[in-house]
Structure formats: structure tokens, C-alpha cells
Amino acid sequence: MIKTFFRIFLVLFLCLFLYGNIYFWIDEKGTKHFTNVSPPRNEAIQEQEESKSVFKKLSSPKNKTLLFKVVRIFDGDTIQVKGLDLIFKIRLVGIDCPEIGFNGQKDQPFSQKAKQYLINLLDDKKIAIKTYGTDAYNRQLAEIFAGGKNINLEMIKAGLAEVYTGRRPKNLDSQTYLKEEVRARKAGQGMWRQGHFYKTPRQWRKENPRE
């Protein structure tokens, strides 16, 4: 029963919000219900304090027990992971990698190199995640950690990702990402060797919309 409750907490967390309040109530049949949105007004509602500690562990890069197996790498900044009876996608927060062509469209330069570099970084490793919520596609926005490294940051250092130029989570340490991007640019790492021929992933997506 405890394991069932624990998994329910994680599903709510992974599909919705990180630190939202979790409420529960028991109906007339003795069934326990959970929600992180407005609870029913006609029920005796209690806030589930235990869930906060679960969320805190899952969001900590120091966590050593809640690890996930990488089951698929789509491109340089999107992966699929499995663990705790869950399978879900992660969009590496704070970074944007060159775009792989969709349905026969051409690849952006260095997109395949970015994907392969991420494959090498995650080869046979389980990862810890620090999540920042979900995006419009219901993917977890997260920093991922493997082998003692922040993998998102490693992609920036290698010159195979730029700092995401859209809205970033306020509690993300963007300054560290920006500093590493400047270093990679100056060193001509990876995609930065293109010089003035370089196009941002955002610009590439605009010029090459998915059909």
C-alpha cells in the first residue's frame, strides 16, 4: 500500500508540477484520492506533507537512490528514461541543441554530433534528475546528472548546445551556462567553428518548420 501511494505521488509530480501542494481525502467507500489542483469542496481535505520530501529528493542532484535508466536519446537535448515503473521524456533544461531533420528534412549542422556526444556521455549510466517542471509537450524540464557531471552543462562546454534563449526557470543557474557558452564560442568548440555561418536552433526551426 505504501509503495502504491509513493508511485501516485511520483506520477502526479512527473506529469504536473514539482512543488505544488498535494491534497488527499478518503471517500465514503474508504478509497484514498490524491490531487494537486483545487480539491473538492465537499470533502474533508488534508495536505499531504510527506510528498514534499519525496519531491525534494527527486529534484536533488545529490540523490543517490532515485536513479533512472536512459532508454532512448532522440537528439542532443531530449531523452526518454525509465524508473519506478514510469517511462517519461526529459527535455534538458537551459540548453538548445542543433535540430535533427524531421520526416526527411535536412539536419542542422552538428545535430548528429550533438546526439552522439550525448549518447557517449550517458552510455551505460543511470541518471539523477533535477526537475524544473514540465513544458508544453508534457516533458520534464530537467538537469540530468551522470558520472558526477551536469550533462546539460557538458553539452554547452563541448560547443554542441547553446543556452536556451526563451524563458528559463528562475531558479536555474543560467549564469554558469552563459559563462561556459562564452568559453566554448571563444575556443571555437563544436558548432561555434561555423563562425558567421552559424544559425541558432530557434532560427533553424523558423526557416525549416516541421511539415
GROMACS elastic network, one bead per residue, 0.5 to 0.9 nm:
[ bonds ]
;  ai    aj funct       b0    kb
    1     4     6  0.50803   500
    1     5     6  0.63995   500
    1     6     6  0.86712   500
    2     5     6  0.51949   500
    2     6     6  0.61671   500
    2     7     6  0.87211   500
    3     7     6  0.62197   500
    3     8     6  0.86629   500
    4     7     6  0.52449   500
    4     8     6  0.63108   500
    4     9     6  0.88078   500
    5     8     6  0.50992   500
    5     9     6  0.63724   500
    5    10     6  0.88405   500
    6     9     6  0.52192   500
    6    10     6  0.64902   500
    6    11     6  0.88632   500
    6    51     6  0.82363   500
    6    54     6  0.82495   500
    7    10     6  0.50454   500
    7    11     6  0.61745   500
    7    12     6  0.86405   500
    7    84     6  0.72163   500
    7    85     6  0.79295   500
    7    86     6  0.86902   500
    8    11     6  0.51440   500
    8    12     6  0.62333   500
    8    13     6  0.84936   500
    8    34     6  0.79121   500
    9    12     6  0.53187   500
    9    13     6  0.61480   500
    9    14     6  0.86933   500
    9    22     6  0.81172   500
    9    34     6  0.81535   500
    9    51     6  0.64558   500
    9    54     6  0.79522   500
    9    55     6  0.84859   500
   10    14     6  0.59640   500
   10    15     6  0.84286   500
   10    51     6  0.86751   500
   10    54     6  0.80143   500
   10    55     6  0.78649   500
   10    58     6  0.89015   500
   10    84     6  0.84883   500
   10    86     6  0.86973   500
   11    14     6  0.52153   500
   11    15     6  0.60394   500
   11    16     6  0.82614   500
   11    86     6  0.76811   500
   12    15     6  0.54538   500
   12    16     6  0.58021   500
   12    17     6  0.74450   500
   12    18     6  0.88193   500
   12    22     6  0.86908   500
   12    34     6  0.86324   500
   12    35     6  0.77561   500
   12    36     6  0.74677   500
   13    16     6  0.53917   500
   13    17     6  0.54002   500
   13    18     6  0.55320   500
   13    19     6  0.80080   500
   13    20     6  0.83328   500
   13    36     6  0.87825   500
   13    55     6  0.74087   500
   13   133     6  0.83654   500
   14    17     6  0.70131   500
   14    18     6  0.74434   500
   14    88     6  0.80427   500
   14   131     6  0.87923   500
   14   133     6  0.77692   500
   14   134     6  0.77362   500
   14   138     6  0.87696   500
   14   139     6  0.84080   500
   14   140     6  0.67411   500
   15    88     6  0.88368   500
   15   133     6  0.85269   500
   15   134     6  0.71745   500
   15   138     6  0.65713   500
   15   139     6  0.78702   500
   15   140     6  0.77781   500
   16    20     6  0.85873   500
   16    36     6  0.82605   500
   16   133     6  0.70829   500
   16   134     6  0.66089   500
   16   138     6  0.79390   500
   17    20     6  0.56716   500
   17    21     6  0.89984   500
   17    36     6  0.80990   500
   17   132     6  0.83937   500
   17   133     6  0.53559   500
   17   134     6  0.69561   500
   18    55     6  0.65958   500
   18    56     6  0.87158   500
   18    59     6  0.81968   500
   18   131     6  0.72358   500
   18   132     6  0.67907   500
   18   133     6  0.54303   500
   18   134     6  0.84936   500
   19    22     6  0.87294   500
   19    51     6  0.89666   500
   19    52     6  0.69435   500
   19    55     6  0.68696   500
   19    56     6  0.82804   500
   19   133     6  0.85980   500
   20    36     6  0.62266   500
   20    37     6  0.83310   500
   20    52     6  0.86028   500
   21    35     6  0.84125   500
   21    36     6  0.56180   500
   21    37     6  0.80346   500
   21    47     6  0.69971   500
   21    48     6  0.74457   500
   21    49     6  0.82291   500
   21    51     6  0.82518   500
   21    52     6  0.78942   500
   22    34     6  0.67968   500
   22    35     6  0.56938   500
   22    37     6  0.78656   500
   22    46     6  0.87032   500
   22    47     6  0.59434   500
   22    48     6  0.53870   500
   22    49     6  0.76867   500
   22    51     6  0.68717   500
   22    52     6  0.83156   500
   23    33     6  0.82246   500
   23    34     6  0.56762   500
   23    35     6  0.53657   500
   23    36     6  0.61117   500
   23    37     6  0.82038   500
   23    38     6  0.87515   500
   23    39     6  0.70248   500
   23    45     6  0.65173   500
   23    46     6  0.56049   500
   23    48     6  0.53847   500
   23    49     6  0.87372   500
   24    32     6  0.67743   500
   24    33     6  0.53379   500
   24    35     6  0.64287   500
   24    36     6  0.88358   500
   24    39     6  0.81061   500
   24    44     6  0.86126   500
   24    45     6  0.59092   500
   24    46     6  0.55662   500
   24    47     6  0.63731   500
   24    48     6  0.65272   500
   25    31     6  0.82461   500
   25    32     6  0.57880   500
   25    33     6  0.54568   500
   25    34     6  0.69215   500
   25    39     6  0.87198   500
   25    43     6  0.67002   500
   25    44     6  0.61141   500
   25    45     6  0.51607   500
   25    46     6  0.64531   500
   25    47     6  0.89313   500
   26    29     6  0.77575   500
   26    30     6  0.55378   500
   26    31     6  0.53519   500
   26    33     6  0.62027   500
   26    43     6  0.80876   500
   26    44     6  0.78104   500
   26    45     6  0.83866   500
   27    30     6  0.53440   500
   27    31     6  0.55028   500
   27    32     6  0.66879   500
   27    33     6  0.76929   500
   27    43     6  0.77759   500
   27    44     6  0.89605   500
   28    31     6  0.74540   500
   29    32     6  0.89800   500
   34    39     6  0.86755   500
   34    48     6  0.87474   500
   35    38     6  0.75379   500
   35    39     6  0.65717   500
   36    39     6  0.76791   500
   38    41     6  0.84631   500
   39    42     6  0.88605   500
   39    43     6  0.79734   500
   39    45     6  0.72864   500
   40    43     6  0.57390   500
   40    44     6  0.85721   500
   40    45     6  0.79875   500
   41    44     6  0.80026   500
   41    45     6  0.82574   500
   42    45     6  0.87769   500
   47    50     6  0.89696   500
   48    51     6  0.59296   500
   48    52     6  0.78708   500
   49    52     6  0.57659   500
   49    53     6  0.76612   500
   50    53     6  0.56890   500
   50    54     6  0.67793   500
   51    54     6  0.50071   500
   51    55     6  0.61940   500
   51    56     6  0.85669   500
   52    55     6  0.51468   500
   52    56     6  0.61259   500
   52    57     6  0.87302   500
   53    57     6  0.62916   500
   53    58     6  0.87001   500
   54    57     6  0.53288   500
   54    58     6  0.63535   500
   54    59     6  0.87668   500
   55    58     6  0.51158   500
   55    59     6  0.61428   500
   55    60     6  0.86850   500
   56    59     6  0.52403   500
   56    60     6  0.62838   500
   57    60     6  0.53374   500
   57    61     6  0.85008   500
   57    62     6  0.83245   500
   57    63     6  0.60427   500
   57    65     6  0.87570   500
   57    66     6  0.76668   500
   57   130     6  0.89859   500
   58    61     6  0.81309   500
   58    63     6  0.69729   500
   58    66     6  0.64221   500
   58    67     6  0.87250   500
   58   128     6  0.78071   500
   58   129     6  0.67013   500
   58   130     6  0.66858   500
   58   131     6  0.77725   500
   59    62     6  0.88549   500
   59    63     6  0.80025   500
   59   128     6  0.83526   500
   59   129     6  0.60799   500
   59   131     6  0.53659   500
   59   132     6  0.80486   500
   59   142     6  0.86419   500
   60    63     6  0.54448   500
   60   128     6  0.77991   500
   60   129     6  0.69622   500
   60   130     6  0.54043   500
   60   131     6  0.83745   500
   61    64     6  0.82245   500
   61   128     6  0.59761   500
   61   129     6  0.61556   500
   61   130     6  0.57846   500
   61   143     6  0.82892   500
   61   144     6  0.77039   500
   61   145     6  0.64870   500
   61   150     6  0.85954   500
   62   128     6  0.79281   500
   63    66     6  0.64581   500
   63    67     6  0.79237   500
   63   128     6  0.66762   500
   63   129     6  0.84636   500
   64    67     6  0.67465   500
   64   128     6  0.73029   500
   65   128     6  0.85096   500
   66    83     6  0.81240   500
   66    84     6  0.81823   500
   66   127     6  0.86408   500
   66   128     6  0.67098   500
   66   129     6  0.85319   500
   67    82     6  0.89874   500
   67    83     6  0.70426   500
   67    84     6  0.87971   500
   67   126     6  0.59187   500
   67   127     6  0.53495   500
   67   129     6  0.77011   500
   68    81     6  0.60321   500
   68    82     6  0.55255   500
   68    84     6  0.80371   500
   68   125     6  0.88782   500
   68   126     6  0.53389   500
   68   127     6  0.52422   500
   68   128     6  0.64760   500
   68   129     6  0.81213   500
   69    80     6  0.86313   500
   69    81     6  0.54150   500
   69    82     6  0.51759   500
   69    83     6  0.63631   500
   69   124     6  0.84667   500
   69   125     6  0.71661   500
   69   127     6  0.65320   500
   70    73     6  0.75444   500
   70    79     6  0.71479   500
   70    80     6  0.60300   500
   70    82     6  0.64046   500
   70   122     6  0.75928   500
   70   123     6  0.86788   500
   70   124     6  0.82979   500
   70   125     6  0.76289   500
   70   126     6  0.66600   500
   70   127     6  0.74607   500
   71    79     6  0.77776   500
   71    80     6  0.56915   500
   71    81     6  0.52959   500
   71    82     6  0.65659   500
   71    87     6  0.87309   500
   72    78     6  0.88320   500
   72    79     6  0.56917   500
   72    80     6  0.50225   500
   72    81     6  0.69688   500
   73    76     6  0.76428   500
   73    77     6  0.83374   500
   73    78     6  0.63344   500
   73    80     6  0.63715   500
   73    81     6  0.89395   500
   73   115     6  0.73333   500
   73   118     6  0.78797   500
   73   119     6  0.69402   500
   74    77     6  0.77424   500
   74    78     6  0.55288   500
   74    79     6  0.56426   500
   74    80     6  0.78136   500
   74   100     6  0.89163   500
   74   115     6  0.74034   500
   75    78     6  0.55453   500
   75    79     6  0.72845   500
   75    97     6  0.79068   500
   75    98     6  0.85622   500
   75    99     6  0.77426   500
   75   100     6  0.68674   500
   75   111     6  0.73294   500
   75   112     6  0.74320   500
   75   114     6  0.71022   500
   75   116     6  0.82231   500
   75   118     6  0.80387   500
   76    79     6  0.82657   500
   76    92     6  0.86082   500
   76    96     6  0.81314   500
   76    97     6  0.55898   500
   76    98     6  0.74688   500
   76    99     6  0.83781   500
   76   100     6  0.88825   500
   76   111     6  0.70011   500
   76   112     6  0.78501   500
   76   113     6  0.82017   500
   76   116     6  0.76504   500
   76   117     6  0.76345   500
   76   118     6  0.59466   500
   76   119     6  0.84717   500
   76   155     6  0.79127   500
   76   160     6  0.78515   500
   76   161     6  0.77459   500
   77    90     6  0.82436   500
   77    91     6  0.58476   500
   77    92     6  0.51011   500
   77    93     6  0.81364   500
   77    95     6  0.71706   500
   77    96     6  0.66255   500
   77    97     6  0.60193   500
   77    98     6  0.89731   500
   77   114     6  0.83345   500
   77   115     6  0.77885   500
   77   118     6  0.81028   500
   77   152     6  0.79440   500
   77   155     6  0.86123   500
   77   161     6  0.82645   500
   78    89     6  0.71112   500
   78    90     6  0.57478   500
   78    92     6  0.61350   500
   78   139     6  0.89806   500
   79    88     6  0.85619   500
   79    89     6  0.56838   500
   79    90     6  0.53308   500
   79    91     6  0.66762   500
   79    92     6  0.80085   500
   80    87     6  0.70097   500
   80    88     6  0.55925   500
   80    90     6  0.60282   500
   80    91     6  0.88597   500
   81    86     6  0.81399   500
   81    87     6  0.56622   500
   81    88     6  0.56904   500
   81    89     6  0.63256   500
   81    90     6  0.74464   500
   81   127     6  0.88154   500
   82    85     6  0.71143   500
   82    86     6  0.56020   500
   82    88     6  0.67198   500
   83    86     6  0.53110   500
   83    87     6  0.66593   500
   84    87     6  0.85021   500
   88   139     6  0.72009   500
   88   140     6  0.77970   500
   89   138     6  0.81059   500
   89   139     6  0.51484   500
   89   140     6  0.63085   500
   89   141     6  0.89467   500
   90    93     6  0.84920   500
   90   131     6  0.89463   500
   90   134     6  0.88035   500
   90   139     6  0.53059   500
   90   141     6  0.59501   500
   90   142     6  0.64634   500
   90   143     6  0.88982   500
   90   144     6  0.88731   500
   91    95     6  0.89508   500
   91   134     6  0.87789   500
   91   135     6  0.82610   500
   91   139     6  0.60926   500
   91   140     6  0.59753   500
   91   141     6  0.50530   500
   91   142     6  0.64292   500
   91   143     6  0.85979   500
   92    95     6  0.64563   500
   92    96     6  0.82015   500
   92   140     6  0.81823   500
   92   141     6  0.59182   500
   92   142     6  0.52996   500
   92   143     6  0.58065   500
   92   144     6  0.71831   500
   92   151     6  0.85727   500
   92   152     6  0.61797   500
   93    96     6  0.83256   500
   93   131     6  0.83717   500
   93   132     6  0.77600   500
   93   140     6  0.85386   500
   93   142     6  0.50101   500
   93   143     6  0.58367   500
   93   144     6  0.88458   500
   93   152     6  0.72881   500
   93   164     6  0.79470   500
   93   168     6  0.77771   500
   93   169     6  0.84059   500
   93   172     6  0.85310   500
   94   141     6  0.85106   500
   94   142     6  0.84441   500
   94   143     6  0.81358   500
   94   152     6  0.75467   500
   94   153     6  0.88424   500
   94   162     6  0.85829   500
   94   163     6  0.58118   500
   94   164     6  0.50907   500
   94   165     6  0.83207   500
   94   166     6  0.88918   500
   94   167     6  0.89233   500
   94   168     6  0.62565   500
   94   169     6  0.80801   500
   94   172     6  0.76116   500
   94   173     6  0.88887   500
   94   174     6  0.71419   500
   94   177     6  0.76879   500
   95   152     6  0.67782   500
   95   153     6  0.82150   500
   95   155     6  0.81052   500
   95   156     6  0.73747   500
   95   161     6  0.60295   500
   95   162     6  0.56357   500
   95   165     6  0.82789   500
   95   177     6  0.82849   500
   96    99     6  0.87373   500
   96   156     6  0.89813   500
   96   160     6  0.87668   500
   96   161     6  0.53598   500
   96   162     6  0.53683   500
   96   163     6  0.60816   500
   96   164     6  0.50489   500
   96   165     6  0.80910   500
   96   200     6  0.85160   500
   96   201     6  0.66270   500
   96   202     6  0.82727   500
   97   110     6  0.86097   500
   97   111     6  0.68212   500
   97   114     6  0.69216   500
   97   115     6  0.87092   500
   97   155     6  0.83564   500
   97   156     6  0.89381   500
   97   160     6  0.63000   500
   97   162     6  0.64580   500
   97   163     6  0.87984   500
   97   164     6  0.87118   500
   97   200     6  0.86024   500
   97   201     6  0.64242   500
   98   107     6  0.81443   500
   98   108     6  0.56604   500
   98   109     6  0.68185   500
   98   110     6  0.62430   500
   98   112     6  0.82268   500
   98   114     6  0.73154   500
   98   160     6  0.74506   500
   98   161     6  0.69182   500
   98   162     6  0.86971   500
   98   191     6  0.85142   500
   98   199     6  0.88161   500
   98   200     6  0.74690   500
   98   201     6  0.52023   500
   98   202     6  0.88731   500
   98   204     6  0.81768   500
   99   102     6  0.87278   500
   99   107     6  0.62214   500
   99   108     6  0.52071   500
   99   109     6  0.80727   500
   99   110     6  0.84235   500
   99   111     6  0.54627   500
   99   112     6  0.85131   500
   99   201     6  0.61170   500
   99   202     6  0.89126   500
   99   204     6  0.74028   500
   99   205     6  0.74182   500
  100   105     6  0.82273   500
  100   106     6  0.73471   500
  100   108     6  0.60416   500
  100   109     6  0.86831   500
  100   110     6  0.89171   500
  100   111     6  0.54889   500
  100   112     6  0.68529   500
  100   115     6  0.88536   500
  101   104     6  0.63060   500
  101   108     6  0.70259   500
  101   111     6  0.87579   500
  101   208     6  0.86628   500
  101   210     6  0.84589   500
  102   105     6  0.51828   500
  102   106     6  0.76202   500
  102   107     6  0.81010   500
  102   210     6  0.64041   500
  102   211     6  0.80904   500
  103   106     6  0.89424   500
  103   210     6  0.80778   500
  103   211     6  0.79475   500
  104   107     6  0.88308   500
  105   208     6  0.80096   500
  105   210     6  0.81329   500
  105   211     6  0.88447   500
  106   208     6  0.86628   500
  107   110     6  0.81697   500
  107   111     6  0.64702   500
  107   112     6  0.77106   500
  108   111     6  0.55851   500
  108   112     6  0.83457   500
  108   199     6  0.87161   500
  108   201     6  0.79804   500
  108   204     6  0.72314   500
  109   112     6  0.77448   500
  109   113     6  0.84553   500
  109   191     6  0.74327   500
  109   194     6  0.89945   500
  109   198     6  0.86587   500
  110   114     6  0.60815   500
  110   115     6  0.86688   500
  110   160     6  0.70332   500
  110   190     6  0.74429   500
  110   191     6  0.59642   500
  111   114     6  0.51286   500
  111   115     6  0.63695   500
  111   116     6  0.87399   500
  111   160     6  0.78792   500
  111   191     6  0.89386   500
  112   115     6  0.50514   500
  112   116     6  0.61446   500
  112   117     6  0.85085   500
  113   116     6  0.51020   500
  113   117     6  0.60156   500
  113   118     6  0.85839   500
  113   160     6  0.75313   500
  113   190     6  0.85885   500
  114   117     6  0.51173   500
  114   118     6  0.62635   500
  114   119     6  0.86516   500
  114   155     6  0.75499   500
  114   158     6  0.88288   500
  114   159     6  0.87567   500
  114   160     6  0.52640   500
  114   161     6  0.74787   500
  114   190     6  0.87776   500
  115   118     6  0.52037   500
  115   119     6  0.62485   500
  115   120     6  0.87495   500
  115   160     6  0.88875   500
  116   120     6  0.62203   500
  116   121     6  0.86570   500
  117   120     6  0.50886   500
  117   121     6  0.62486   500
  117   122     6  0.87389   500
  117   155     6  0.78662   500
  117   158     6  0.86533   500
  117   160     6  0.82656   500
  118   121     6  0.50121   500
  118   122     6  0.62081   500
  118   123     6  0.83876   500
  118   151     6  0.79916   500
  118   154     6  0.89166   500
  118   155     6  0.74062   500
  119   122     6  0.52951   500
  119   123     6  0.57670   500
  120   123     6  0.51751   500
  120   124     6  0.89591   500
  121   124     6  0.89897   500
  121   125     6  0.83144   500
  121   146     6  0.78923   500
  121   147     6  0.86232   500
  121   151     6  0.74103   500
  121   154     6  0.86417   500
  122   125     6  0.53509   500
  122   126     6  0.76157   500
  122   127     6  0.80242   500
  122   146     6  0.69267   500
  122   147     6  0.86238   500
  122   151     6  0.84169   500
  123   126     6  0.87586   500
  125   146     6  0.65519   500
  125   147     6  0.75494   500
  126   145     6  0.86503   500
  126   146     6  0.66452   500
  126   147     6  0.87263   500
  127   144     6  0.63256   500
  127   145     6  0.54386   500
  127   146     6  0.50395   500
  127   147     6  0.82931   500
  128   143     6  0.85328   500
  128   144     6  0.58432   500
  128   145     6  0.51890   500
  128   146     6  0.67648   500
  129   142     6  0.62133   500
  129   143     6  0.58077   500
  129   145     6  0.62406   500
  130   141     6  0.85097   500
  130   142     6  0.53185   500
  130   143     6  0.51228   500
  130   144     6  0.63470   500
  130   145     6  0.81669   500
  131   134     6  0.82338   500
  131   140     6  0.64992   500
  131   141     6  0.57008   500
  131   143     6  0.63457   500
  131   144     6  0.83799   500
  132   140     6  0.72771   500
  132   141     6  0.53446   500
  132   142     6  0.56320   500
  132   143     6  0.81355   500
  132   169     6  0.67604   500
  132   171     6  0.82418   500
  132   172     6  0.80795   500
  133   139     6  0.83857   500
  133   140     6  0.58570   500
  133   141     6  0.56387   500
  133   142     6  0.75759   500
  133   169     6  0.88141   500
  134   137     6  0.76968   500
  134   138     6  0.54534   500
  134   139     6  0.53022   500
  134   141     6  0.53714   500
  134   142     6  0.85999   500
  135   138     6  0.53085   500
  135   139     6  0.55565   500
  135   140     6  0.66301   500
  135   141     6  0.64672   500
  136   139     6  0.74680   500
  137   140     6  0.88792   500
  138   141     6  0.89884   500
  142   152     6  0.87874   500
  143   150     6  0.69057   500
  143   151     6  0.72357   500
  143   152     6  0.60666   500
  143   153     6  0.86165   500
  144   149     6  0.83688   500
  144   150     6  0.60515   500
  144   151     6  0.56957   500
  144   152     6  0.66055   500
  145   148     6  0.64240   500
  145   149     6  0.54211   500
  145   151     6  0.56402   500
  145   152     6  0.81706   500
  146   149     6  0.54421   500
  146   150     6  0.69156   500
  146   151     6  0.68231   500
  147   150     6  0.85954   500
  149   152     6  0.87492   500
  149   153     6  0.81374   500
  149   154     6  0.74629   500
  150   153     6  0.54434   500
  150   154     6  0.63671   500
  151   155     6  0.64116   500
  151   156     6  0.88687   500
  152   155     6  0.54170   500
  152   156     6  0.68078   500
  152   161     6  0.86366   500
  152   177     6  0.87256   500
  153   156     6  0.51079   500
  153   157     6  0.62383   500
  153   158     6  0.86981   500
  153   161     6  0.89211   500
  153   176     6  0.83396   500
  153   177     6  0.63791   500
  153   180     6  0.77094   500
  154   158     6  0.61664   500
  154   159     6  0.87228   500
  154   160     6  0.88316   500
  155   158     6  0.52592   500
  155   159     6  0.65466   500
  155   160     6  0.54470   500
  155   161     6  0.55420   500
  155   162     6  0.83188   500
  156   159     6  0.52581   500
  156   160     6  0.59587   500
  156   162     6  0.59556   500
  156   163     6  0.72883   500
  156   177     6  0.70718   500
  156   178     6  0.87457   500
  156   180     6  0.64228   500
  156   181     6  0.57984   500
  156   184     6  0.73060   500
  157   160     6  0.75910   500
  157   161     6  0.81216   500
  157   177     6  0.86749   500
  157   180     6  0.57206   500
  157   181     6  0.65630   500
  157   183     6  0.76005   500
  157   184     6  0.57674   500
  157   189     6  0.78981   500
  158   161     6  0.76666   500
  158   184     6  0.68141   500
  158   189     6  0.60747   500
  158   190     6  0.61406   500
  158   191     6  0.88134   500
  159   162     6  0.73311   500
  159   181     6  0.72793   500
  159   184     6  0.54183   500
  159   185     6  0.71460   500
  159   187     6  0.89586   500
  159   188     6  0.76765   500
  159   191     6  0.57033   500
  159   192     6  0.63073   500
  159   193     6  0.88527   500
  160   189     6  0.78387   500
  160   190     6  0.55574   500
  160   191     6  0.58333   500
  160   192     6  0.82035   500
  161   164     6  0.85401   500
  161   181     6  0.82670   500
  161   190     6  0.87494   500
  161   191     6  0.79514   500
  161   201     6  0.89577   500
  162   165     6  0.83265   500
  162   177     6  0.85978   500
  162   178     6  0.84531   500
  162   181     6  0.64405   500
  162   200     6  0.79274   500
  162   201     6  0.84814   500
  163   174     6  0.80313   500
  163   177     6  0.64147   500
  163   178     6  0.63800   500
  163   181     6  0.69563   500
  164   167     6  0.78090   500
  164   168     6  0.73015   500
  165   168     6  0.78143   500
  165   202     6  0.83213   500
  167   170     6  0.87496   500
  168   171     6  0.85395   500
  168   172     6  0.71407   500
  168   174     6  0.79415   500
  169   172     6  0.53923   500
  169   173     6  0.88144   500
  169   174     6  0.87561   500
  170   173     6  0.80887   500
  170   174     6  0.85543   500
  171   174     6  0.84817   500
  172   175     6  0.86804   500
  173   176     6  0.59623   500
  173   177     6  0.71389   500
  174   177     6  0.50990   500
  174   178     6  0.61544   500
  174   179     6  0.86729   500
  175   178     6  0.50172   500
  175   179     6  0.61244   500
  175   180     6  0.86419   500
  176   179     6  0.52224   500
  176   180     6  0.63446   500
  176   181     6  0.86757   500
  177   180     6  0.52941   500
  177   181     6  0.62393   500
  177   182     6  0.88156   500
  178   181     6  0.50356   500
  178   182     6  0.63215   500
  178   183     6  0.88011   500
  179   182     6  0.52148   500
  179   183     6  0.64569   500
  179   184     6  0.88095   500
  180   183     6  0.50682   500
  180   184     6  0.61931   500
  180   185     6  0.85829   500
  181   184     6  0.50913   500
  181   185     6  0.60889   500
  181   186     6  0.86266   500
  182   185     6  0.51120   500
  182   186     6  0.62136   500
  182   187     6  0.86091   500
  183   186     6  0.52616   500
  183   187     6  0.61756   500
  183   188     6  0.85949   500
  183   189     6  0.86176   500
  184   187     6  0.51275   500
  184   188     6  0.60696   500
  184   189     6  0.51470   500
  184   190     6  0.79754   500
  184   192     6  0.73360   500
  185   188     6  0.51188   500
  185   189     6  0.63050   500
  185   190     6  0.87270   500
  185   191     6  0.86633   500
  185   192     6  0.54811   500
  185   193     6  0.79470   500
  186   189     6  0.78133   500
  186   192     6  0.82751   500
  187   192     6  0.82071   500
  187   193     6  0.84579   500
  188   191     6  0.76180   500
  188   194     6  0.81946   500
  188   195     6  0.81529   500
  189   192     6  0.55346   500
  189   193     6  0.61818   500
  190   193     6  0.61263   500
  190   194     6  0.84364   500
  191   194     6  0.59523   500
  191   195     6  0.84376   500
  191   198     6  0.73612   500
  192   195     6  0.59526   500
  192   196     6  0.89764   500
  192   198     6  0.69634   500
  193   196     6  0.89708   500
  193   198     6  0.82111   500
  194   197     6  0.53491   500
  194   198     6  0.52279   500
  194   199     6  0.88883   500
  195   198     6  0.57397   500
  196   199     6  0.81923   500
  199   202     6  0.80944   500
  199   203     6  0.61230   500
  199   204     6  0.63105   500
  200   203     6  0.51339   500
  200   204     6  0.61952   500
  200   205     6  0.86430   500
  201   205     6  0.60866   500
  201   206     6  0.85839   500
  202   205     6  0.51897   500
  202   206     6  0.63397   500
  202   207     6  0.87914   500
  203   206     6  0.51067   500
  203   207     6  0.62784   500
  203   208     6  0.85124   500
  204   207     6  0.51307   500
  204   208     6  0.58548   500
  204   209     6  0.82285   500
  205   209     6  0.54529   500
  205   210     6  0.78517   500
  206   209     6  0.57080   500
  208   211     6  0.86806   500
